[in-house]
Amino acid sequence: MFDRLKQIKNLREKNAHDAYRRAESHWEEAVGRYRQKEQELEEYKAYRKKETQEQYDKIQDQLVSRKDLEDLRAYLSGLQKKELSIIEHVSELKKAADDAEQAKNHAKVEHKEALKQVEKFTELAAANARVSIRQAQLTEDAALDDFIAKSPTGV
């Protein structure tokens, strides 16, 4: 009985350990995606700033038609919209990384609890074995005492 229960406890611990490793891997991947997108955002901000300045420098001190100005505004607005889109994506990836970290931490707690259960059960099984051995010794001693008391020579 104890062997089967110990197998079950060990299986639960192994499953919890595997779940923790998967959660940790998922978290590492999520953090990697977040950092990569954050880097992309920083690079895009620098590009947008440079591009905006270059566009303004091109038209400065020149006579520009209203259509060209509208086209420039639309172009710069498109750059800004793309930056906002990247910012939104960074936020989503940050949330995903945070969620993955929470899942990893939860899996870690579950694994520690499973380890405790295995240790407690191992201690219980050892205590039970000690009690069984002690009971067997007491039974043997009682049988020996009974044998000695009943023997005709009184050994």
N, C-alpha and C positions, 0 to 999 in steps of 0.2 A: 504494500500500500504506500509506504513512504517513498519507495523508489519511483513509482508512477507519479506521485504528487511532485517529487523533486524534478522529474522530467518536465512536467507541466510548468513549474516555476522557472526552470531554466529556459524553456521555449519562450515563455512570456518575456523574460529578460532579453533573450536574443532578438525577439521581434521589436522590443522597445529600443534596443541598441541600433538595429537596422533602421528603424524609423527616425531615430536621432541623426544618424549618418545621412539619410536622404534629406532630412530637413536642413541639416548643415550645408549640404551640397547645393540645395535649392537656394538657400540664403546667400551663399557665396556667388552663385550665378546672378542672382537679383542685384546684389551690390555691384558686381562687375558691370552689368547693363546700366545701372544707375550712374556709376562713375563715368562710363564711356559717354553716355548721353550728356552728362554734365560738362564733360570736356568739349563735346561737340557744340554745346551752347556757348561756352566761353569763346571758342574759335569763331562761331558765327557772329557773336556780338562784336568781336574785333573786326571781322570782315564787313559787317553792316556799317560800323562806324567809319571805317576807311572808305567804303563804297559811297556812303552818303557824303562824306567830305569831298571825295573826288567829283561827284556829280555836281555839287554846289560850286566847286572850283571851276568846273567847265563852263558854267553859265554866268559866273560872276563877271561883271563889267561887260556883258554882252547884251545885245538886244535879243530877247527871246519871245517867241510867239506864245500866245495863250495856250495853244494846243500843246506845245513843247513843255510848258510848265505843268499842264494837267497830266501829261504823260509822265513827267518826272515825279510828280506827286503820287501818281498811281504806282509807279515803279518802287518808290521809297515806301509807300504804304504796303506793298507786297512784301518787301524785305521785313518790315515790322511785323506783319501778320505771320510770316514764317518764324520769326523769333518768338513770337507769342505761342505759336504752335509747339516749338521746341521746349519752351518753358513749361507748357502744360504737360508735355510728354515726360519731362524731367520730374515734375511733381507726381505723376502717375507711377513712374519707376521708383521714386523715393517711397511712396506709400507701399508699393509691392515689396520693396526691400524691408521696410519696417514690419509689414505683415509676416514676411518670411522669417524675420528675426524673432518675432513673437512665437511663431510656430516652432522654430528651432529651440527656443527657451522652454516651451511647453514640453517638447519631446525630450529635452534633457532632464526635466523634472520627472517625467514619466519613467525614464530609464533609471534614474536614481532610486525611484520608488520600487521599481522591479528588482533592482539590485538588493535593496533592503529586504524585500520579501524573500529573496533567495537566501540571504544571510540568516534571516530569522528562522526560516524553515530548516536550514542546515543546523542551526543551533538547537532547534526543537527536536530534530531527528537524533542529534547527538545526545541530548538530554534523555530522550526516550530510550536510546540504546543503553545509556548508563543505568537507567532505572530497570530495564529488562535484565541486564547483567546482574545488577544488585539483587533483584528478585530471584533470579536463578540461583545465585549464591546462597541466599537465605533459604530457599527451598531445599537446596542440596545440604546445607548445614542442618536444617530441621530433619531431613531424612536421615542424615548421619547420626544425629543425636537420638532419633527414634530407634534406629538400628542398634546403637550402643545400649540404649536403655532396655531394649527387648532381648538382647543377646544373653544367653545363660551365663556366660563367664563374666559379663559386665566389662569387658575389655577395658 
